[in-house]
Amino acid sequence: QQQVKQSPQSLIVQKGGISIINCAYENTAFDYFPWYQQFPGKGPALLIAIRPDVSEKKEGRFTISFNKSAKQFSLHIMDSQPGDSATYFCAASARGNNRLAFGKGNQVVVIP
Amino acid sequence: DTGVSQNPRHKITKRGQNVTFRCDPISEHNRLYWYRQTLGQGPEFLTYFQNEAQLEKSRLLSDRFSAERPKGSFSTLEIQRTEQGDSAMYLCASSLERGGSTDTQYFGPGTRLTVL
């Protein structure tokens, strides 16, 4: 079963706009939540990650918002650029268990 | 380049043949992971090593699959008697275990396997 669920499946955003991708999880043992970016034919690259002791983390144009009670977290891409067009995966893992459980991915297309 | 490297990048084989992939992790990383990714899906965990010890295997890893990390450095993933359902991108990742906290996994470019 899918341990981590992403929405929406795909997103089209105008250049300069905000891309928002949501992720939900069930396993309360998860304590590490990374977002990965993947371009066609490439491996996933870590964008930003958060642990449940904070509700928000920002790195450049990328922000993770985390809601522990709702078991949800989201990625916000500010000032979206055409180079941000990629597939974004949320993932989660539990302390003591290093396997990452990935969502199915969201394809983001930024149009000029 | 000091990232994770994988070879070959692409492999086309006929059903029933054996294939072997190699992964070279980031040099100081003691953990190495294998994942499989099919089209339109996220990566799925297959197995991981801490140094040379294989510590966990997913039930996705059938008995046709074997992975090794003989000296705690590079790793190989072998698939015997390949089937068309094995066609996927095989991803390797590595991390540095720092005692207690969850490590950041860094992925290689993957090996795309096509079984005809």
Interface residues (C-beta under 8 A of the other chain):
Chain A: V4 D31 Y32 P34 Y36 G41 K42 G43 P44 A45 L46 A49 R51 F89 A91 S93 R95 N98 R99 L100 A101 F102 G103 K104 G105
Chain B: V4 Q6 R31 Y33 Y35 G40 Q41 G42 P43 E44 F45 Y48 E56 S58 L91 A93 S95 G100 S101 T102 D103 T104 Q105 Y106 F107 G108 P109 G110 R112
